[in-house]
């Protein structure tokens, strides 16, 4: 891994965790009102739904820890599905702020993954390309 990929990997990790936290927060915002339920019940229900809604993302933790081109590509496909969910939240009146945060971190994570994969492909192509030597005639 070159220096550019290491820097992108750090950004991917940071924005992935921020996106994961914003997704969990959106579940709490969308859940039942805290006024009508007990705090412990509200917290347990919200946490259970937050884990269920982020389970597909949690399955990609190995891809975040040790990135590879194929695993990050599959994660980017999954992020597109979450992007649809986040855009729907943007247009839901009570959840607009959380939706904007989700869209922001989703798009930044997606962009950093694309840049990482592009850099990896360039390095892979450079290694695979045979070096041609030119012989000079004397």
C-alpha positions in Angstrom: 0.0 0.0 0.0 1.4 3.4 -0.9 1.1 6.6 1.1 -2.0 7.8 -0.8 -3.9 4.5 0.0 -2.9 4.7 3.6 -4.3 8.2 3.9 -7.5 7.2 2.1 -7.8 4.1 4.3 -7.8 6.4 7.4 -10.5 8.6 5.9 -12.5 5.5 4.9 -12.4 4.2 8.5 -13.3 7.6 10.0 -16.2 8.2 7.7 -17.4 4.7 7.9 -17.7 4.9 11.7 -19.3 8.3 11.5 -21.8 6.9 9.0 -22.5 3.9 11.3 -23.1 6.2 14.3 -25.4 8.5 12.3 -27.3 5.5 11.1 -27.8 4.3 14.6 -28.8 7.8 15.7 -31.4 7.9 12.9 -33.1 4.8 14.3 -33.4 6.5 17.7 -34.9 9.6 16.1 -37.4 7.6 14.1 -38.4 5.5 17.1 -41.1 6.0 19.6 -41.2 9.3 21.5 -39.3 9.4 24.7 -42.2 11.2 26.4 -44.6 8.3 25.9 -42.3 5.5 27.0 -40.0 4.6 29.8 -36.3 5.5 29.3 -35.1 1.9 29.7 -37.7 0.6 27.2 -36.9 3.4 24.8 -33.2 2.7 25.0 -33.5 -1.1 24.7 -35.9 -0.9 21.7 -33.8 1.8 20.0 -30.6 -0.1 20.5 -32.1 -3.4 19.2 -33.4 -1.7 16.0 -30.1 0.2 15.6 -28.1 -3.1 15.6 -30.6 -4.7 13.2 -30.5 -1.8 10.8 -26.7 -1.6 10.8 -26.0 -5.4 10.7 -25.2 -5.4 7.0 -22.7 -2.6 7.6 -21.2 -4.4 10.5 -20.6 -7.4 8.3 -18.1 -5.3 6.4 -15.9 -4.5 9.4 -13.1 -6.9 8.1 -13.2 -4.9 4.8 -12.6 -1.7 6.7 -9.8 -3.1 8.9 -8.0 -4.9 6.0 -9.2 -3.4 2.8 -9.1 -5.2 -0.5 -10.4 -4.1 -3.9 -13.3 -6.6 -4.1 -14.5 -6.1 -0.5 -14.5 -2.3 -0.7 -16.4 -2.6 -4.0 -19.1 -4.7 -2.4 -19.3 -2.2 0.5 -19.8 0.6 -2.0 -22.7 -1.3 -3.5 -24.2 -1.7 0.0 -23.7 2.0 0.7 -25.9 2.9 -2.4 -28.8 1.1 -0.7 -28.2 3.0 2.5 -28.1 6.2 0.5 -31.6 5.6 -0.7 -32.7 5.2 2.9 -30.9 8.4 3.9 -32.4 10.4 1.1 -35.9 9.3 2.2 -35.0 10.4 5.7 -34.0 13.9 4.4 -37.6 14.4 3.1 -39.2 13.1 6.3 -40.0 16.3 8.3 -38.9 15.0 11.8 -35.8 13.3 10.5 -34.4 15.8 8.0 -31.3 16.7 10.1 -30.3 13.1 10.7 -30.9 12.3 7.1 -28.6 15.1 5.9 -25.9 13.8 8.2 -26.4 10.3 6.9 -26.3 11.4 3.3 -23.1 13.4 3.9 -21.2 10.6 5.6 -22.5 8.0 3.1 -21.3 10.0 0.1 -17.9 10.8 1.7 -17.3 7.1 2.5 -18.4 6.1 -1.0 -16.1 8.7 -2.6 -13.1 7.7 -0.5 -13.8 4.0 -1.3 -13.9 4.8 -5.1 -10.6 6.8 -4.8 -9.0 3.9 -2.9 -10.1 1.3 -5.5 -8.9 3.5 -8.3 -5.5 3.9 -6.7 -5.3 0.2 -6.1 -6.2 -0.6 -9.7 -3.5 1.8 -11.0 -0.9 0.1 -8.8 -2.0 -3.3 -9.9 -1.9 -2.3 -13.6 1.6 -0.8 -13.2 2.8 -4.1 -11.6 1.2 -6.2 -14.3 2.5 -4.2 -17.2 5.7 -5.7 -18.6 8.6 -3.4 -18.9 9.9 -3.1 -22.4 13.5 -2.4 -23.1 14.6 -0.7 -26.2 17.8 -2.1 -27.7 20.0 0.4 -29.5 21.7 -0.6 -32.6 25.3 0.1 -32.9 
